[in-house]
Amino acid sequence: MANLEPLIRQRAAAILDELPVGETFDFVEKVSVELTSQMLATLFDFPFEHRHLLPQASDIILTQAGENSVYKTDLERQAALTPYFERFVGLWEARKDTSGGTDLLSLLAADPATRKEGQMFGYMGNVVLLTVAGSDTTRHSITGALMAFQDYPDAYDRLRADPSLLDSAVPEIIRWQSPVAHMRRTALQDAELGGKAIKKGEKVIMWYVSGNRDGDVIPDPDTFIIDRERPRQHVGFGFGIHRCVGNRLAEFRSRLRADPPGPSA
Ligand code: HEM
């Protein structure tokens, strides 16, 4: 895929330039959701005018059906996803016989591991994973940044005075916000962790949000510090074999620093 940096910059600037001045507006809708939907549509080469289907689908996928939900039954919830699934079936059909595309759908369609006949289920699985992973996380990080800078106005002033601080401010925003609260794994063997016995087959929840406030590893973890010495030493992107594949794109502006990502080695 072509260098995304100029495109992201141009879009972020256009979104900010168009914000209403002197009146209240919904930052989540106008900035966080808009920028992430535009970029996700580009990654998929998804019809730009229908980009709102992407964050919408992510919200539906993450909503449980039930009495207190907008979707009373799973069937209702699935029906709400139909336009999204139909779009992606159409895009698969269109891309599977072309070659050379560098968007994510073309890459899935071109790779022998994912292009086989009867792979629609796997393809949709990847599409759903990318839609949720690429939209929910980044939009919450953008909104979280706004809230953090509101609570720490000095940090905002310092960043404006010295934009090179973005290199450490961006990972700090992700640690601070921790948009993915947890993931779950199933233990493959008996183990002991932190003095607790875990039996083979048991489900284990990994609370990234808690790890990112662990004072034994992260100095002064409850404070938003935009020039931390080791800002990428957090678990906001997970750790190990499933560590976020989109992490470099999500951080983007922050260049690779000398310190390795993840928890202390
Ligand atoms: C601030 C933004 C983001 C955060 C905090 C984040 C966080 C995470 C976390 C915690 C995981 C799970 C890791 C694990 O299970 O060990 C994950 C997985 C994943 N992320 Fe992200 N993510 C972000 C942005 C993105 C973007 C922009 C994309 C793609 C466009 C993406 C694609 C994925 C995928 C495909 C996985 C699954 C990887 C696997 O299971 O092997 N993420 N992410």
py3Dmol code that shows the C-alpha trace and the ligand (Angstrom):
import py3Dmol

protein = """\
ATOM      1  CA  MET A   1       0.000   0.000   0.000  1.00  0.00           C
ATOM      2  CA  ALA A   2       1.254   3.472  -0.880  1.00  0.00           C
ATOM      3  CA  ASN A   3       2.733   5.659   1.851  1.00  0.00           C
ATOM      4  CA  LEU A   4      -0.261   6.526   3.999  1.00  0.00           C
ATOM      5  CA  GLU A   5       1.328   9.360   5.942  1.00  0.00           C
ATOM      6  CA  PRO A   6       0.517  12.262   3.575  1.00  0.00           C
ATOM      7  CA  LEU A   7      -3.048  10.986   3.170  1.00  0.00           C
ATOM      8  CA  ILE A   8      -3.617  10.696   6.927  1.00  0.00           C
ATOM      9  CA  ARG A   9      -2.172  14.179   7.466  1.00  0.00           C
ATOM     10  CA  GLN A  10      -4.298  15.674   4.716  1.00  0.00           C
ATOM     11  CA  ARG A  11      -7.482  14.037   6.011  1.00  0.00           C
ATOM     12  CA  ALA A  12      -6.855  14.909   9.649  1.00  0.00           C
ATOM     13  CA  ALA A  13      -6.216  18.526   8.625  1.00  0.00           C
ATOM     14  CA  ALA A  14      -9.367  18.654   6.464  1.00  0.00           C
ATOM     15  CA  ILE A  15     -11.498  17.210   9.281  1.00  0.00           C
ATOM     16  CA  LEU A  16     -10.127  19.733  11.789  1.00  0.00           C
ATOM     17  CA  ASP A  17     -10.475  22.639   9.329  1.00  0.00           C
ATOM     18  CA  GLU A  18     -14.153  21.835   8.842  1.00  0.00           C
ATOM     19  CA  LEU A  19     -15.046  21.781  12.540  1.00  0.00           C
ATOM     20  CA  PRO A  20     -17.605  24.359  13.626  1.00  0.00           C
ATOM     21  CA  VAL A  21     -16.125  27.349  15.412  1.00  0.00           C
ATOM     22  CA  GLY A  22     -17.765  28.934  18.453  1.00  0.00           C
ATOM     23  CA  GLU A  23     -20.387  26.218  18.895  1.00  0.00           C
ATOM     24  CA  THR A  24     -20.632  22.900  20.676  1.00  0.00           C
ATOM     25  CA  PHE A  25     -20.174  19.782  18.554  1.00  0.00           C
ATOM     26  CA  ASP A  26     -19.751  16.029  18.953  1.00  0.00           C
ATOM     27  CA  PHE A  27     -15.988  15.418  18.750  1.00  0.00           C
ATOM     28  CA  VAL A  28     -16.402  11.621  18.660  1.00  0.00           C
ATOM     29  CA  GLU A  29     -18.658  11.740  15.627  1.00  0.00           C
ATOM     30  CA  LYS A  30     -16.958  14.567  13.762  1.00  0.00           C
ATOM     31  CA  VAL A  31     -13.317  13.687  14.427  1.00  0.00           C
ATOM     32  CA  SER A  32     -12.651  10.269  15.986  1.00  0.00           C
ATOM     33  CA  VAL A  33     -15.193   8.247  13.983  1.00  0.00           C
ATOM     34  CA  GLU A  34     -14.715  10.246  10.796  1.00  0.00           C
ATOM     35  CA  LEU A  35     -10.935   9.904  10.617  1.00  0.00           C
ATOM     36  CA  THR A  36     -10.944   6.195  11.480  1.00  0.00           C
ATOM     37  CA  SER A  37     -13.728   5.391   8.989  1.00  0.00           C
ATOM     38  CA  GLN A  38     -11.909   7.260   6.237  1.00  0.00           C
ATOM     39  CA  MET A  39      -8.683   5.370   6.898  1.00  0.00           C
ATOM     40  CA  LEU A  40     -10.351   1.960   7.253  1.00  0.00           C
ATOM     41  CA  ALA A  41     -12.212   2.534   3.976  1.00  0.00           C
ATOM     42  CA  THR A  42      -8.834   3.258   2.365  1.00  0.00           C
ATOM     43  CA  LEU A  43      -7.217   0.117   3.810  1.00  0.00           C
ATOM     44  CA  PHE A  44     -10.055  -2.007   2.377  1.00  0.00           C
ATOM     45  CA  ASP A  45     -10.468   0.151  -0.744  1.00  0.00           C
ATOM     46  CA  PHE A  46     -14.100   0.219   0.407  1.00  0.00           C
ATOM     47  CA  PRO A  47     -16.540   2.579  -1.386  1.00  0.00           C
ATOM     48  CA  PHE A  48     -15.781   5.872   0.340  1.00  0.00           C
ATOM     49  CA  GLU A  49     -19.361   7.150   0.293  1.00  0.00           C
ATOM     50  CA  HIS A  50     -20.458   4.116   2.331  1.00  0.00           C
ATOM     51  CA  ARG A  51     -17.621   4.294   4.866  1.00  0.00           C
ATOM     52  CA  HIS A  52     -20.082   4.935   7.728  1.00  0.00           C
ATOM     53  CA  LEU A  53     -21.064   1.237   7.428  1.00  0.00           C
ATOM     54  CA  LEU A  54     -17.682   0.280   8.915  1.00  0.00           C
ATOM     55  CA  PRO A  55     -17.848   1.889  12.403  1.00  0.00           C
ATOM     56  CA  GLN A  56     -21.568   1.136  12.430  1.00  0.00           C
ATOM     57  CA  ALA A  57     -20.857  -2.577  11.857  1.00  0.00           C
ATOM     58  CA  SER A  58     -18.164  -2.510  14.535  1.00  0.00           C
ATOM     59  CA  ASP A  59     -20.699  -1.114  17.030  1.00  0.00           C
ATOM     60  CA  ILE A  60     -23.311  -3.720  16.089  1.00  0.00           C
ATOM     61  CA  ILE A  61     -20.791  -6.573  16.334  1.00  0.00           C
ATOM     62  CA  LEU A  62     -19.825  -5.425  19.829  1.00  0.00           C
ATOM     63  CA  THR A  63     -23.455  -5.015  20.985  1.00  0.00           C
ATOM     64  CA  GLN A  64     -25.113  -7.937  22.745  1.00  0.00           C
ATOM     65  CA  ALA A  65     -28.734  -8.655  21.897  1.00  0.00           C
ATOM     66  CA  GLY A  66     -31.138  -8.687  24.828  1.00  0.00           C
ATOM     67  CA  GLU A  67     -34.022  -7.035  26.581  1.00  0.00           C
ATOM     68  CA  ASN A  68     -32.108  -3.840  27.380  1.00  0.00           C
ATOM     69  CA  SER A  69     -30.318  -3.669  24.044  1.00  0.00           C
ATOM     70  CA  VAL A  70     -31.362  -1.933  20.828  1.00  0.00           C
ATOM     71  CA  TYR A  71     -31.385  -5.444  19.342  1.00  0.00           C
ATOM     72  CA  LYS A  72     -33.843  -7.648  21.210  1.00  0.00           C
ATOM     73  CA  THR A  73     -32.716 -10.887  19.517  1.00  0.00           C
ATOM     74  CA  ASP A  74     -29.578 -12.149  17.765  1.00  0.00           C
ATOM     75  CA  LEU A  75     -31.607 -12.402  14.579  1.00  0.00           C
ATOM     76  CA  GLU A  76     -32.394  -8.687  14.730  1.00  0.00           C
ATOM     77  CA  ARG A  77     -28.760  -7.919  15.372  1.00  0.00           C
ATOM     78  CA  GLN A  78     -27.653 -10.069  12.427  1.00  0.00           C
ATOM     79  CA  ALA A  79     -30.220  -8.394  10.186  1.00  0.00           C
ATOM     80  CA  ALA A  80     -28.703  -5.008  11.035  1.00  0.00           C
ATOM     81  CA  LEU A  81     -25.369  -6.319   9.722  1.00  0.00           C
ATOM     82  CA  THR A  82     -26.780  -7.446   6.366  1.00  0.00           C
ATOM     83  CA  PRO A  83     -25.832  -4.309   4.343  1.00  0.00           C
ATOM     84  CA  TYR A  84     -22.272  -4.573   5.670  1.00  0.00           C
ATOM     85  CA  PHE A  85     -21.935  -8.284   4.827  1.00  0.00           C
ATOM     86  CA  GLU A  86     -23.524  -7.806   1.397  1.00  0.00           C
ATOM     87  CA  ARG A  87     -20.996  -5.098   0.565  1.00  0.00           C
ATOM     88  CA  PHE A  88     -18.094  -7.317   1.506  1.00  0.00           C
ATOM     89  CA  VAL A  89     -19.403 -10.326  -0.435  1.00  0.00           C
ATOM     90  CA  GLY A  90     -19.635  -8.030  -3.484  1.00  0.00           C
ATOM     91  CA  LEU A  91     -16.107  -6.736  -2.952  1.00  0.00           C
ATOM     92  CA  TRP A  92     -14.743 -10.286  -2.639  1.00  0.00           C
ATOM     93  CA  GLU A  93     -16.416 -11.305  -5.895  1.00  0.00           C
ATOM     94  CA  ALA A  94     -14.980  -8.222  -7.616  1.00  0.00           C
ATOM     95  CA  ARG A  95     -11.438  -8.633  -6.285  1.00  0.00           C
ATOM     96  CA  LYS A  96     -10.934 -12.381  -6.438  1.00  0.00           C
ATOM     97  CA  ASP A  97     -10.298 -12.389 -10.181  1.00  0.00           C
ATOM     98  CA  THR A  98      -8.083  -9.321 -10.257  1.00  0.00           C
ATOM     99  CA  SER A  99      -4.477  -9.165  -9.185  1.00  0.00           C
ATOM    100  CA  GLY A 100      -1.971  -6.569  -8.053  1.00  0.00           C
ATOM    101  CA  GLY A 101      -4.230  -4.646  -5.675  1.00  0.00           C
ATOM    102  CA  THR A 102      -2.528  -3.629  -2.443  1.00  0.00           C
ATOM    103  CA  ASP A 103      -5.605  -3.009  -0.308  1.00  0.00           C
ATOM    104  CA  LEU A 104      -6.331  -5.567   2.424  1.00  0.00           C
ATOM    105  CA  LEU A 105      -9.210  -7.251   0.549  1.00  0.00           C
ATOM    106  CA  SER A 106      -7.135  -7.726  -2.608  1.00  0.00           C
ATOM    107  CA  LEU A 107      -4.337  -9.188  -0.500  1.00  0.00           C
ATOM    108  CA  LEU A 108      -6.774 -11.653   1.117  1.00  0.00           C
ATOM    109  CA  ALA A 109      -8.153 -12.511  -2.333  1.00  0.00           C
ATOM    110  CA  ALA A 110      -4.671 -13.016  -3.809  1.00  0.00           C
ATOM    111  CA  ASP A 111      -3.031 -15.065  -1.062  1.00  0.00           C
ATOM    112  CA  PRO A 112      -3.225 -18.850  -1.683  1.00  0.00           C
ATOM    113  CA  ALA A 113      -3.963 -19.348   2.035  1.00  0.00           C
ATOM    114  CA  THR A 114      -7.093 -17.184   1.939  1.00  0.00           C
ATOM    115  CA  ARG A 115      -8.299 -17.245  -1.680  1.00  0.00           C
ATOM    116  CA  LYS A 116      -9.440 -20.879  -1.969  1.00  0.00           C
ATOM    117  CA  GLU A 117     -12.985 -21.704  -2.994  1.00  0.00           C
ATOM    118  CA  GLY A 118     -15.252 -22.003  -0.005  1.00  0.00           C
ATOM    119  CA  GLN A 119     -13.156 -19.554   1.971  1.00  0.00           C
ATOM    120  CA  MET A 120     -15.996 -17.059   2.393  1.00  0.00           C
ATOM    121  CA  PHE A 121     -16.342 -17.873   6.091  1.00  0.00           C
ATOM    122  CA  GLY A 122     -12.640 -17.269   6.729  1.00  0.00           C
ATOM    123  CA  TYR A 123     -12.691 -14.119   4.604  1.00  0.00           C
ATOM    124  CA  MET A 124     -15.636 -12.701   6.563  1.00  0.00           C
ATOM    125  CA  GLY A 125     -13.887 -13.618   9.794  1.00  0.00           C
ATOM    126  CA  ASN A 126     -10.864 -11.578   8.730  1.00  0.00           C
ATOM    127  CA  VAL A 127     -13.043  -8.699   7.556  1.00  0.00           C
ATOM    128  CA  VAL A 128     -14.957  -8.588  10.845  1.00  0.00           C
ATOM    129  CA  LEU A 129     -11.714  -8.809  12.845  1.00  0.00           C
ATOM    130  CA  LEU A 130     -10.122  -5.963  10.874  1.00  0.00           C
ATOM    131  CA  THR A 131     -13.262  -3.821  11.023  1.00  0.00           C
ATOM    132  CA  VAL A 132     -13.515  -4.010  14.801  1.00  0.00           C
ATOM    133  CA  ALA A 133      -9.776  -4.036  15.512  1.00  0.00           C
ATOM    134  CA  GLY A 134      -9.080  -1.132  13.190  1.00  0.00           C
ATOM    135  CA  SER A 135     -11.989   1.124  14.038  1.00  0.00           C
ATOM    136  CA  ASP A 136     -13.025   0.804  17.680  1.00  0.00           C
ATOM    137  CA  THR A 137      -9.475   1.063  18.988  1.00  0.00           C
ATOM    138  CA  THR A 138      -8.213   4.061  17.068  1.00  0.00           C
ATOM    139  CA  ARG A 139     -11.354   6.117  17.540  1.00  0.00           C
ATOM    140  CA  HIS A 140     -11.269   5.554  21.315  1.00  0.00           C
ATOM    141  CA  SER A 141      -7.581   6.506  21.370  1.00  0.00           C
ATOM    142  CA  ILE A 142      -8.285   9.786  19.567  1.00  0.00           C
ATOM    143  CA  THR A 143     -11.115  10.607  21.977  1.00  0.00           C
ATOM    144  CA  GLY A 144      -9.021   9.453  24.941  1.00  0.00           C
ATOM    145  CA  ALA A 145      -6.270  11.849  23.857  1.00  0.00           C
ATOM    146  CA  LEU A 146      -8.690  14.763  23.933  1.00  0.00           C
ATOM    147  CA  MET A 147      -9.813  13.832  27.448  1.00  0.00           C
ATOM    148  CA  ALA A 148      -6.250  13.329  28.684  1.00  0.00           C
ATOM    149  CA  PHE A 149      -5.127  16.720  27.377  1.00  0.00           C
ATOM    150  CA  GLN A 150      -8.161  18.336  28.951  1.00  0.00           C
ATOM    151  CA  ASP A 151      -7.100  16.910  32.331  1.00  0.00           C
ATOM    152  CA  TYR A 152      -3.433  17.770  31.722  1.00  0.00           C
ATOM    153  CA  PRO A 153      -3.420  21.180  30.013  1.00  0.00           C
ATOM    154  CA  ASP A 154       0.302  21.655  30.731  1.00  0.00           C
ATOM    155  CA  ALA A 155       1.018  18.540  28.669  1.00  0.00           C
ATOM    156  CA  TYR A 156      -1.009  20.045  25.819  1.00  0.00           C
ATOM    157  CA  ASP A 157       0.907  23.342  25.981  1.00  0.00           C
ATOM    158  CA  ARG A 158       4.232  21.500  25.990  1.00  0.00           C
ATOM    159  CA  LEU A 159       3.214  19.378  23.002  1.00  0.00           C
ATOM    160  CA  ARG A 160       2.146  22.425  21.017  1.00  0.00           C
ATOM    161  CA  ALA A 161       5.442  24.100  21.810  1.00  0.00           C
ATOM    162  CA  ASP A 162       7.459  21.005  20.881  1.00  0.00           C
ATOM    163  CA  PRO A 163       5.695  18.651  18.402  1.00  0.00           C
ATOM    164  CA  SER A 164       8.661  16.245  18.538  1.00  0.00           C
ATOM    165  CA  LEU A 165       7.126  15.109  21.847  1.00  0.00           C
ATOM    166  CA  LEU A 166       4.521  13.280  19.746  1.00  0.00           C
ATOM    167  CA  ASP A 167       6.963  10.376  19.502  1.00  0.00           C
ATOM    168  CA  SER A 168       6.417   9.591  23.175  1.00  0.00           C
ATOM    169  CA  ALA A 169       2.983  11.239  23.566  1.00  0.00           C
ATOM    170  CA  VAL A 170       1.292   8.836  21.115  1.00  0.00           C
ATOM    171  CA  PRO A 171       2.268   5.604  22.935  1.00  0.00           C
ATOM    172  CA  GLU A 172       1.460   7.320  26.230  1.00  0.00           C
ATOM    173  CA  ILE A 173      -2.043   8.124  24.943  1.00  0.00           C
ATOM    174  CA  ILE A 174      -2.525   4.462  24.016  1.00  0.00           C
ATOM    175  CA  ARG A 175      -1.277   3.299  27.434  1.00  0.00           C
ATOM    176  CA  TRP A 176      -3.387   5.888  29.210  1.00  0.00           C
ATOM    177  CA  GLN A 177      -6.568   5.106  27.273  1.00  0.00           C
ATOM    178  CA  SER A 178      -5.995   1.334  26.808  1.00  0.00           C
ATOM    179  CA  PRO A 179      -8.872   1.075  24.306  1.00  0.00           C
ATOM    180  CA  VAL A 180      -8.840  -2.731  24.380  1.00  0.00           C
ATOM    181  CA  ALA A 181      -9.654  -3.538  28.005  1.00  0.00           C
ATOM    182  CA  HIS A 182      -8.867  -7.247  27.838  1.00  0.00           C
ATOM    183  CA  MET A 183      -8.570 -10.378  25.738  1.00  0.00           C
ATOM    184  CA  ARG A 184      -9.163 -13.982  26.784  1.00  0.00           C
ATOM    185  CA  ARG A 185      -7.015 -17.069  26.299  1.00  0.00           C
ATOM    186  CA  THR A 186      -7.523 -20.758  27.104  1.00  0.00           C
ATOM    187  CA  ALA A 187      -4.713 -22.405  29.060  1.00  0.00           C
ATOM    188  CA  LEU A 188      -3.111 -25.245  27.077  1.00  0.00           C
ATOM    189  CA  GLN A 189      -1.444 -26.694  30.168  1.00  0.00           C
ATOM    190  CA  ASP A 190      -1.502 -26.371  33.948  1.00  0.00           C
ATOM    191  CA  ALA A 191       0.424 -23.316  35.068  1.00  0.00           C
ATOM    192  CA  GLU A 192       1.009 -21.021  38.005  1.00  0.00           C
ATOM    193  CA  LEU A 193       0.895 -17.272  37.582  1.00  0.00           C
ATOM    194  CA  GLY A 194       1.244 -14.667  40.327  1.00  0.00           C
ATOM    195  CA  GLY A 195       0.743 -17.398  42.920  1.00  0.00           C
ATOM    196  CA  LYS A 196      -2.519 -18.581  41.333  1.00  0.00           C
ATOM    197  CA  ALA A 197      -2.992 -22.059  39.893  1.00  0.00           C
ATOM    198  CA  ILE A 198      -4.404 -22.143  36.355  1.00  0.00           C
ATOM    199  CA  LYS A 199      -5.660 -25.484  35.092  1.00  0.00           C
ATOM    200  CA  LYS A 200      -5.405 -26.702  31.516  1.00  0.00           C
ATOM    201  CA  GLY A 201      -8.593 -25.679  29.660  1.00  0.00           C
ATOM    202  CA  GLU A 202      -9.437 -22.788  31.977  1.00  0.00           C
ATOM    203  CA  LYS A 203     -10.191 -19.405  30.467  1.00  0.00           C
ATOM    204  CA  VAL A 204      -7.881 -16.602  31.510  1.00  0.00           C
ATOM    205  CA  ILE A 205      -8.634 -12.904  31.105  1.00  0.00           C
ATOM    206  CA  MET A 206      -5.664 -10.646  30.404  1.00  0.00           C
ATOM    207  CA  TRP A 207      -6.562  -7.173  31.647  1.00  0.00           C
ATOM    208  CA  TYR A 208      -4.406  -4.840  29.537  1.00  0.00           C
ATOM    209  CA  VAL A 209      -6.049  -1.873  31.209  1.00  0.00           C
ATOM    210  CA  SER A 210      -4.807  -3.141  34.573  1.00  0.00           C
ATOM    211  CA  GLY A 211      -1.307  -4.023  33.324  1.00  0.00           C
ATOM    212  CA  ASN A 212      -1.018  -0.511  31.955  1.00  0.00           C
ATOM    213  CA  ARG A 213      -1.537   0.870  35.474  1.00  0.00           C
ATOM    214  CA  ASP A 214       0.943  -1.541  37.105  1.00  0.00           C
ATOM    215  CA  GLY A 215       3.180   0.557  39.335  1.00  0.00           C
ATOM    216  CA  ASP A 216       5.755  -2.266  39.628  1.00  0.00           C
ATOM    217  CA  VAL A 217       6.557  -1.832  35.938  1.00  0.00           C
ATOM    218  CA  ILE A 218       5.413   1.646  34.955  1.00  0.00           C
ATOM    219  CA  PRO A 219       6.569   4.559  37.104  1.00  0.00           C
ATOM    220  CA  ASP A 220       3.762   6.812  38.324  1.00  0.00           C
ATOM    221  CA  PRO A 221       1.232   4.877  36.186  1.00  0.00           C
ATOM    222  CA  ASP A 222      -1.812   6.981  37.106  1.00  0.00           C
ATOM    223  CA  THR A 223      -0.283  10.139  35.673  1.00  0.00           C
ATOM    224  CA  PHE A 224      -0.387  11.105  32.002  1.00  0.00           C
ATOM    225  CA  ILE A 225       3.270  11.844  31.178  1.00  0.00           C
ATOM    226  CA  ILE A 226       3.946  12.669  27.545  1.00  0.00           C
ATOM    227  CA  ASP A 227       7.727  12.379  27.789  1.00  0.00           C
ATOM    228  CA  ARG A 228       8.098   9.068  29.548  1.00  0.00           C
ATOM    229  CA  GLU A 229      11.524   7.507  29.285  1.00  0.00           C
ATOM    230  CA  ARG A 230      10.132   4.198  27.980  1.00  0.00           C
ATOM    231  CA  PRO A 231       6.696   5.098  26.616  1.00  0.00           C
ATOM    232  CA  ARG A 232       6.236   1.921  24.560  1.00  0.00           C
ATOM    233  CA  GLN A 233       6.636  -0.343  27.580  1.00  0.00           C
ATOM    234  CA  HIS A 234       2.936  -1.026  27.878  1.00  0.00           C
ATOM    235  CA  VAL A 235       0.570  -3.846  26.943  1.00  0.00           C
ATOM    236  CA  GLY A 236      -2.094  -1.769  25.165  1.00  0.00           C
ATOM    237  CA  PHE A 237      -1.370  -3.719  21.967  1.00  0.00           C
ATOM    238  CA  GLY A 238      -1.267  -7.064  23.754  1.00  0.00           C
ATOM    239  CA  PHE A 239       1.820  -9.237  23.820  1.00  0.00           C
ATOM    240  CA  GLY A 240       3.082 -12.433  22.197  1.00  0.00           C
ATOM    241  CA  ILE A 241       1.951 -14.157  19.034  1.00  0.00           C
ATOM    242  CA  HIS A 242      -1.338 -12.211  18.711  1.00  0.00           C
ATOM    243  CA  ARG A 243       0.161  -8.785  19.403  1.00  0.00           C
ATOM    244  CA  CYS A 244      -1.723  -6.190  17.371  1.00  0.00           C
ATOM    245  CA  VAL A 245      -0.775  -6.340  13.686  1.00  0.00           C
ATOM    246  CA  GLY A 246      -1.973  -2.764  13.212  1.00  0.00           C
ATOM    247  CA  ASN A 247       0.190  -1.267  15.960  1.00  0.00           C
ATOM    248  CA  ARG A 248       2.628   0.616  13.748  1.00  0.00           C
ATOM    249  CA  LEU A 249      -0.192   2.058  11.692  1.00  0.00           C
ATOM    250  CA  ALA A 250      -2.115   3.006  14.843  1.00  0.00           C
ATOM    251  CA  GLU A 251       0.886   4.859  16.326  1.00  0.00           C
ATOM    252  CA  PHE A 252       2.050   6.100  12.986  1.00  0.00           C
ATOM    253  CA  ARG A 253       3.562   9.460  13.905  1.00  0.00           C
ATOM    254  CA  SER A 254       5.678   7.952  16.626  1.00  0.00           C
ATOM    255  CA  ARG A 255       8.882   6.659  15.174  1.00  0.00           C
ATOM    256  CA  LEU A 256      10.419   3.401  16.364  1.00  0.00           C
ATOM    257  CA  ARG A 257      12.215   4.189  19.574  1.00  0.00           C
ATOM    258  CA  ALA A 258      15.135   2.315  21.028  1.00  0.00           C
ATOM    259  CA  ASP A 259      13.061   0.736  23.789  1.00  0.00           C
ATOM    260  CA  PRO A 260      11.210  -2.420  22.778  1.00  0.00           C
ATOM    261  CA  PRO A 261       7.421  -2.470  22.975  1.00  0.00           C
ATOM    262  CA  GLY A 262       5.500  -4.497  25.520  1.00  0.00           C
ATOM    263  CA  PRO A 263       6.136  -5.259  29.189  1.00  0.00           C
ATOM    264  CA  SER A 264       9.661  -5.045  30.651  1.00  0.00           C
ATOM    265  CA  ALA A 265      11.934  -7.720  29.300  1.00  0.00           C
TER     266      ALA A 265
END
"""
ligand_1 = """\
43
HEM
C -4.693 2.320 19.166
C -5.053 1.393 18.289
C -5.031 -0.079 18.549
C -4.922 -0.776 19.731
C -4.751 -0.240 21.142
C -4.976 -2.189 19.399
C -4.906 -3.217 20.329
C -4.955 -4.555 20.021
C -4.927 -5.632 20.987
C -4.842 -5.470 22.504
C -4.976 -6.802 20.304
C -4.996 -8.210 20.892
C -3.632 -8.751 21.126
C -3.691 -10.127 21.756
O -4.704 -10.842 21.631
O -2.675 -10.511 22.358
C -5.050 -6.467 18.894
C -5.096 -7.402 17.886
C -5.277 -7.068 16.556
N -5.286 -5.823 15.995
Fe -5.113 -4.069 16.999
N -5.117 -2.310 18.032
C -5.156 -1.058 17.468
C -5.279 -0.750 16.128
C -5.383 -1.658 15.105
C -5.492 -1.346 13.701
C -5.491 0.089 13.127
C -5.614 -2.530 13.033
C -5.763 -2.820 11.566
C -6.179 -1.984 10.678
C -5.545 -3.593 14.016
C -5.619 -4.933 13.715
C -5.517 -5.951 14.654
C -5.646 -7.357 14.320
C -5.909 -7.936 12.936
C -5.480 -8.065 15.517
C -5.499 -9.582 15.720
C -4.097 -10.116 15.720
C -4.063 -11.605 16.023
O -4.993 -12.141 16.647
O -3.073 -12.258 15.640
N -5.408 -3.025 15.256
N -5.022 -5.100 18.747
"""
view = py3Dmol.view(width=600, height=400)
view.addModel(protein, "pdb")
view.setStyle({"model": 0}, {"cartoon": {"style": "trace"}})
view.addModel(ligand_1, "xyz")
view.setStyle({"model": 1}, {"stick": {}})
view.zoomTo()
view.show()
